[in-house]
Amino acid sequence: MDTTGLDTTGLDTTVLNTTGVDTDRAARTAQIRDVAATVFSADPAAIEAAGDFEHDLDADSLLAVEFVVELEKLFGVPLHVNQIPRLMAGLDSAYEVLAETAGW
């Protein structure tokens, strides 16, 4: 199997748990949540409930930059300043930005 999640026959081999949840996405989302909780000094449940980190958690631009830097370190992908608004638009949005950038 290569790193795209496709085996040599072209079939998607992404690991799903017994409930049909993509465990890679769930694990990565949990990692993003934990980074956000640390950077924004918030409870993980508050991160999950936040629709917008800036408004819901009072995260300022310095915290947004710190969030980006920590995500870059954790996932080893370069993020750009123009991605900050989407990264700050909640957990699902942050996952989508990282997935697009990293090619997950």
N, C-alpha and C positions, 0 to 999 in steps of 0.2 A: 504494500500500500504506500502511496506517496503522501505528501503532506497536505494535499488538497482535499482529502477525505474520500477520494475515489480509488477503488482498487483497479487492478489491471484490466478488468472487464468494463470499467466505466460506471460501476454501480456505486452509489453513495454508501460509504461504510461509517458515517458519523455515528458515534456511540450514542444510543438512546437507552434510557433506563426503562424499567418495566411500565412506567406511566406514559412513555412516549416523549419525555422531556429530553431535549438535547443537553446532555450533561456537560459538554464543553461550554456551551453558552451559559448554563447555570453556574458553573465554576468560575468562569471569567466575570460574569456579572457580580458574583459574590466578592471577587477580588477587587473589582472597581468600587463596589459598595464599601468595602473595608478601607480602601485608600481615601474615599470621600469622607468616611466617618472620622478618620484620623485627621485629615487636613482641615475639615470644617468643624472639628470638635463636636460631633453630633452622634447620637445613637444610631446604630445601623437601621433601626426601624424608621427613624426620621428621614434617613437617606432614601429608603425605599418609598416612603410616602411623598417625598418632595417632587413636585412637578417642575420646579426650577430651583436650582441650588442658590442662586443669587438672591431671589426674592423670598423663598421659603426658609432658607437657613441663614440669611443675612451675610452671605459670602461676598466679599469685595473682590476687586480685580487682583490684588496681591495673592489672595487665597486661590483665585482661579488659575493664576500662573503656577503656583505651587502644586495645585492639583494636576495640571498638565505635565509638569516636570516629573512628578511621582509616577504618573501613568506611563510616561516615556521610559523611565527607569525599569518599571515592573515588566512591561510588555516588549521593550526593546524596539519600539517604533517611533519614528520622528513625527511629532504633531506640530501643526502650524497655528499661528495666532488667529487666522481666520476660522479655525475650527472651535475656538473657545466658546462662542455662543451655543453651539450644538452640544459641546461637552458639558456645559453648565445647565442644559435644559432637562436634567433628570437622568436617572440611571439607565433607562432604556435607550435614550438618545446618546448618552456617552458610550454605551456598548456598541451601538450602530456605527458611530464615528470610528471607534477603534477597530471594529470588524472590517469596515471599508478600507481603512488605512493599512491594516495588517494582512488583509486578504483572507480572513477566516471564512 
